Amino acid sequence: MTMLAATIAAVAAPLVLANEKGMLHVPDVSEVRLQTISRSDNETEWPFSVASGLLACVWSGGRKVVSFIETPDAPDDEHEAPPGRHVVVSANPFELTFLNISSRDLFLPADTVETLIRRVAPFEALGQRLCDQPQGTIVGPGEL
């Protein structure tokens, strides 16, 4: 057991000293970046089935992970707000298909996975750039 702990410490120490986020890094609230995005009138390749939502980026598993989160409808007097659906936004076909099985209707229908990848790739790049912004920064549509 001590050998395992020593091995983990030897691997993790350089990452901690370099302020890197490794595979075992657990993000906290201060590392989550959110940005409201909406479909513009002339946008033809909008990949989502809703007109607006939140683009989120967080470090997880040693890399930036981008998600799109549906903004739920406001609750009324009788009902609580439903939880917003979310999907992982990735150009990786495995992540795009299997990680989004439960909320795949949050994407507009696409003939092929390649079509869906072509639609979401710009939003993945946008979300990864969002991770590099300071928390709470509101970035205009042309700045990301």
N, C-alpha and C positions, 0 to 999 in steps of 0.2 A: 504494500500500500504506500509506503514512503517513497518507493521508487517511482510509482505513478505520480505522486504529488510533486516529486522533484522534476520529473519530465515535463509536467504541465507548467510548473513554475519557470523552467528553462525556456519553454516555448513562449509563454505569455509575457515574461518579463520584458523582452525587447519591445513587444507591442505596447505594453503599458508605458514604458519609458519614452517611447516615440509618440505617445498619445494616439495610437492606432486602434481601430475597432476590429478585433479578431472575430473568429467564428463563434466564440462563446460570449461575446459582448451582449449584454441585455440593455436595450435602450431605455432611457427614462423620458419623462414628459418633455424635458428641455431639448431633446434631440428630434422631436417630431416637428416637421414643417408642413403647413397647410396653406393652400391658396385656392380661392374660389375661382372656378373657370366656367365659362358659358359659351354656348355655340353662337357664333356670329351669323348674320343673315346670309353671307356668301360662302359659308363653310360647307364644302361638299364631302369632305372625308371625315366628318365627326363620327367617332366610333361608338358613342354611347347612345342608349335608347332614351335618355332624359336630356333636357336642354341645358342643365347646369348641375354643378356639384362641386366637390372639393377634390383637388389633387393633393395627395399626401406623399411625403417621402420620409423614410426613417431608415437608419442603419440597422440591419438585421442579418445575421449569418455572415458577417464580415463584408457586406456590400450594401449599396443603396437599394432599397425596395420601394417602388412607386405603386400607389394604389389610387383608384378613383372611388370616391364615396358619394353615394346618392344623398342629396339633402332631403330628409323626410318632410312630409307635409306637417304643418303646424297642428298641434293637438286641439281638439275642441273640448267642451265642458265634460263630455261623457267618456272620452277616450284619451289614452296617453299617446304620445307620438310614437309611431312604429320605429324600430331601429333602421337606420339607413343601410341599404345593401352596399356592398363594396366588391371590387374586383382588383386583382393584381394586374398592373399595366406593364407588360413585358414583351419584348420582341422574341423571347425564347418560346418556341411552340409548345414545349412541355408545360412550362409555367402558365402560359396563356390558356391552354385548354384544360389541364387537370386541376390546377389550383383555383379555377373559376367555375367549376362544375355547379356549385350551389347557386351562383348568381349570374349564370351566363346570359340570362335575358336582359342584363344591364348593358350588354353590347347589342348594337344593331345587327340584324342578320347579315352574314357574309357567306358567299358561295364557297370559299375555301379558307383555310387557316392562313394562307399567304396573304389573302386580301385583308383579313383582320390584322395581321402583323403590320402590313403597310399602313393601315389606319391608326394603329396605336403607337407605332414607333416614335413619331414626333412627340407624343405625350409622355412617353417614357423618358426621352431626352430632356424634355421640359421639367419633369419631376425630379430627375437626377440633378439638374442645375439648381432646382429649388432647395435641395439638401445643402447646398453650399452657401445659402443665404443665412443671415442672422435670424434668430427666432423672432417672429412678430413682424418681419418685413413684409410689406404689401408691395408686390411687384406688378407693374403695369403689363399689359398684354404684349407689348413689343420689347420689353426689357429682359425677359427670360430667354 
